Amino acid sequence: MNIPVTLKLLEMASPAVSPDSSSHEALSSVNSMPACSPTSDSENLSPDELELLAKLEEQNRLLEADSKSLRSMNGSRRNSGSSLVSSSSASSNLSHLEEDTWILWGRIVNEWEEWRKRKEKLLKELIRKGIPHHFRAIVWQLLCSATDMPVKNQYSELLKMSSPCEKLIRRDIARTYPEHEFFKGQDSLGQEVLFNVMK
């Protein structure tokens, strides 16, 4: 059990341990006390405190069962040097994994049609696992077939056509943003772009 939590529980549960007792005395009294359980007969504990005590003991049982926490509780630091090596190798493995992911997604984007037709299940699984940030915009455009949309070609065709209202549109555009730098000039880029959208 965590020592500060144990001391707090002992202060609440037992008048024998006073707040000014040394931690050594409190620890020895903890070690000599039988393990508290929510089923033990404690007149001084409220139901909320008993519930808290039960949760704490359950967490302690889980911690004691965990081999890593058991080693750290015993003060075993024998493998600290090897853990440094393993952490550096883990980081290099992570960088290799990231590099492999980038290579894989680069291949997927370059060979999109083949992946979409022949390796659809694997592609779906990789997408569910997450698309690397750099490739997201490209992959989502490929997924929704944005590059194959006929609208893309249709816009250029519409630009070539003339509109019966072109004179009115040009006159209104000149009056729309007379003070804005982008739209100021008679045949400025801003006016031309806005005209293309409105015609």
N, C-alpha and C positions, 0 to 999 in steps of 0.2 A: 504494500500500500504506500502511496506517496506520503512522505513524512509530514509536510505542512498540512495536508488534508487530514492525516491521521491525528495530528496534534489538535486541529480544530474540532474534529469529531470527539476526541477525548475530552476537550474542554466542555463541549456541549453535553456529553453523555456522563462523564464521571466527575464528581466534585473532588475526587482524590488528587487529581492533577491540577494544580493551580497555575494561573497564567504566568507567574514569575518562576516556575520550576525550570530547571535547566533542560535543554533538549536531550541531554544524555539520560537524565532521570526519566523523561517522558518516553524516550525510546526504549529504555529497559522495561518500563511499565507496559509498553505496547507489546514487546516481545514476550513478556510473561503473561499477558492477558490472553484468554482464549479468543479465537477468531469470532468477531461479532457477525451476526447474521440477522436478517430482517425477522427471522422467526424467534430470535432470543427474546426473553422477557425483559424489556427495558421500559421502565416506568417514566424515565426522564425524556424519552424521545417521542416527538410528535410523529404522526403518520407520514408527513412529508419528509422528515429527517430519516425515518426508516426506509422510505423509498429511495432517497438519495444514497443512503448507506448501501442498500442492495445494489444500486447501479454502480457505485464505486467498487464494490467487491467483485462484481461481474467484470468490470474493466480490468481490475487487477488480475483476475484469473486469466483473462485473454492476454494480458501483457506477459505474465509468467509463462504462458504456453508458447509465446513467440520466442524463438531461439535467439533472434538478434537482441531483443531487449534483455534476455537472460544473460547473454554475454556481456552487455554493457553494464548490467547491474552487478556482475561479479568483478567488474573492473578489468576485464581481459582486453588488453590492447596489443596482444602479440602480433596481430596481423595488420597493424596500422601502416607499416611500410608497404605491404602488398596491396593494401586498399588504395594507396596513392597510385600505384602502378595500374591497378584495375580501373580506377576512375579515369586515368588518362587514356587507357586503352578503350574504355567505354565511350569517352568523348570522340576518340578517333573513329570508333565504330559508328558512332552517330553521324559524323561528318561523311563517312563512306556511304552510309544509308541515305543521307540527304542527296549526295552526289548521284547515287544510283537512281533515286526517285526523279531527279531532274533529267537524267538521261532517258529514263523510261517515258516520262511525260513528253519530252522532246520528240521521241520516236513516235509516240501516239499521235501527236499533233501533225507530224510530217506524213504519217501513213494513216490518216484519219479514216478514209473510206474502207480500207482493209480491216482496221480495228472495229469499225462500226458494223461491218457485215459479218466478218468471220469470228471475231473475238468479243461479241456483244456482252456475254455474261461476265467475262473478266473485266471489261471496260466499266460495266455498271458497278462491279465490286470496288474497283479502284476509285471511281467517282464517289462512292459512299464513304470510302476511307478518307477522302479529302484530296482536293486538287491543290497543288502547290500555288501559292499566291501569284507568282509570276505568270502562271499559265491559265489562271481562272478566266480572264476576259476572252482569251482565244478559244478555250474549250467551250465556254458557254455559247459563243457565237457559232461554233461548229455544231454543238448539240441542237440548237434551234434552227440550224441551216440558214443563218442570217446572210451568209455569203452567196447563197443560191437563190435569194428572193428576187422575184421579177420586179419588185418595186425599185430596186437599185437601178435597173436599166430604164425603168419607166420615168424616173426623175429626169434623166438626161434627155429623153425624148420630149418630155413636156417643156423643158427649157428651150428647145428648138422651135416650138410652136409660138405663134403670136396670139395676143389676147386683144379683144375689141376695146378693153378698158385701159390699155397701156398708158395713154396720155394722162388720164385721171390719176392713175397709180403714181406715175412719176411726179406729178404736181403735188399730190398729198404727201409723198415721202419727203419732198423738199421742205414741207411745212411741219412735218411730224417732230423732228428733233433738230431745230435750227441752231441750237447752242451746243449740241453734243459734238465733240471733236470727230468721232467716227463717221457721222452723217452730215457734216458741215458742207463740204464741197459739192458742186453741181453734179459731177460724175464720179463722186468718191466711191471707194470700195464698199463702204457701208451702205450707201444708197443703192448700189448695184445688187448687193447681196439681198437686201430687203425687197427690192423690186422682183428679183427672181423667185422669192418665196411667195410674194403676194400675187404675181401674175398667174 
